[in-house]
Amino acid sequence: ACERELCMLERERHREIKKRVEDKEKDEQRHMEFDRFCNVCDEHAAQLDLTIRNCESLIHTANLVGEFVNNGFNSLAKDFQEKAKDFSEIQITLHKEHLTMFRGLFLALGELTHKKKKRRSKKWT
């Protein structure tokens, strides 16, 4: 009876030790998988941080290019306004010159017409 009890205790002890060894192996396996998971997460976090920095850099660059283009268009608009003002002034000056010339020609035509009428009236009389 004692021997049977010892055999039973030995088997129970063997099962318990086997169970503890399996539990320990499973625990170590979980730790290794968790460590691998953490390493993968760290690698992805680093890549995501790099992506975020690249995006911020691209946004900053796009803003700088936008400012450059905006300043260029403002400069062109200002230059265009100045040239349009100069053109308007030149156009007004030319119109005044043409008006003066037209007045002179109109007066000369009037004088010639008057002289012609005088000559005709002298011829008929």
C-alpha positions as CSV (number, residue, x, y, z in Angstrom):
1,A,0.0,0.0,0.0
2,C,2.8,2.3,0.8
3,E,4.6,1.4,-2.3
4,R,1.5,2.0,-4.4
5,E,1.0,5.4,-2.6
6,L,4.7,6.2,-3.4
7,C,4.2,5.3,-7.0
8,M,1.1,7.4,-7.2
9,L,2.8,10.4,-5.5
10,E,5.8,9.9,-7.8
11,R,3.5,10.0,-10.9
12,E,1.6,13.0,-9.5
13,R,4.9,14.7,-8.8
14,H,6.1,13.9,-12.3
15,R,2.9,15.3,-13.8
16,E,3.2,18.4,-11.7
17,I,6.9,18.9,-12.7
18,K,6.0,18.3,-16.4
19,K,3.1,20.8,-16.1
20,R,5.4,23.4,-14.5
21,V,8.0,22.9,-17.2
22,E,5.4,23.3,-19.9
23,D,4.0,26.4,-18.2
24,K,7.5,27.8,-17.9
25,E,8.2,27.1,-21.6
26,K,4.9,28.7,-22.6
27,D,5.7,31.7,-20.4
28,E,9.1,32.1,-22.0
29,Q,7.5,31.7,-25.4
30,R,5.0,34.5,-24.6
31,H,7.9,36.7,-23.4
32,M,9.8,36.1,-26.6
33,E,6.8,36.8,-28.7
34,F,6.0,40.0,-26.7
35,D,9.7,41.1,-27.2
36,R,9.4,40.5,-30.9
37,F,6.1,42.4,-31.0
38,C,7.6,45.3,-29.1
39,N,10.6,45.4,-31.5
40,V,8.2,45.4,-34.5
41,C,6.2,48.2,-32.9
42,D,9.3,50.2,-32.2
43,E,10.5,49.8,-35.9
44,H,7.1,50.9,-37.2
45,A,6.9,53.8,-34.7
46,A,10.3,55.0,-36.0
47,Q,9.1,54.7,-39.6
48,L,5.9,56.6,-38.7
49,D,7.9,59.3,-36.9
50,L,10.1,59.6,-40.0
51,T,7.0,59.9,-42.2
52,I,5.5,62.6,-40.0
53,R,8.8,64.5,-40.1
54,N,8.8,64.2,-43.9
55,C,5.2,65.4,-44.1
56,E,6.0,68.4,-41.9
57,S,9.0,69.2,-44.0
58,L,6.9,68.9,-47.2
59,I,4.2,71.2,-45.7
60,H,6.9,73.7,-44.8
61,T,8.4,73.6,-48.3
62,A,5.0,73.9,-49.9
63,N,4.3,77.0,-47.7
64,L,7.6,78.5,-48.7
65,V,6.9,77.8,-52.4
66,G,3.4,79.3,-52.0
67,E,4.8,82.5,-50.5
68,F,7.4,82.7,-53.3
69,V,4.7,82.3,-55.9
70,N,2.4,84.7,-54.2
71,N,5.2,87.3,-53.9
72,G,6.0,86.8,-57.5
73,F,2.4,87.3,-58.6
74,N,2.1,90.4,-56.3
75,S,5.2,91.8,-57.9
76,L,3.9,91.1,-61.4
77,A,0.5,92.7,-60.5
78,K,2.3,95.8,-59.2
79,D,4.5,96.0,-62.3
80,F,1.4,95.5,-64.5
81,Q,-0.5,98.3,-62.7
82,E,2.5,100.7,-63.1
83,K,2.8,99.8,-66.8
84,A,-1.0,100.3,-67.2
85,K,-0.8,103.7,-65.5
86,D,2.2,104.7,-67.7
87,F,0.3,103.4,-70.8
88,S,-2.8,105.5,-69.8
89,E,-0.6,108.6,-69.4
90,I,1.0,108.0,-72.8
91,Q,-2.4,107.4,-74.4
92,I,-3.8,110.6,-72.9
93,T,-0.7,112.5,-74.2
94,L,-1.2,111.0,-77.6
95,H,-4.9,111.9,-77.6
96,K,-4.0,115.5,-76.7
97,E,-1.5,115.6,-79.5
98,H,-4.0,114.2,-82.0
99,L,-6.6,116.6,-80.8
100,T,-4.2,119.6,-81.2
101,M,-3.3,118.4,-84.6
102,F,-6.9,117.8,-85.5
103,R,-7.9,121.3,-84.3
104,G,-5.0,122.8,-86.3
105,L,-6.1,120.8,-89.5
106,F,-9.8,121.7,-88.8
107,L,-8.9,125.4,-88.5
108,A,-6.7,125.2,-91.6
109,L,-9.6,123.5,-93.5
110,G,-12.0,126.2,-92.3
111,E,-9.6,128.9,-93.5
112,L,-9.1,127.2,-96.8
113,T,-12.8,126.7,-97.2
114,H,-13.4,130.4,-96.4
115,K,-10.7,131.5,-98.9
116,K,-12.2,129.2,-101.5
117,K,-15.6,130.7,-101.0
118,K,-14.1,134.2,-101.2
119,R,-12.3,133.4,-104.4
120,R,-15.5,132.0,-105.9
121,S,-17.5,134.9,-104.8
122,K,-14.9,137.3,-106.4
123,K,-15.0,135.2,-109.6
124,W,-18.7,135.6,-109.8
125,T,-18.8,139.2,-109.2
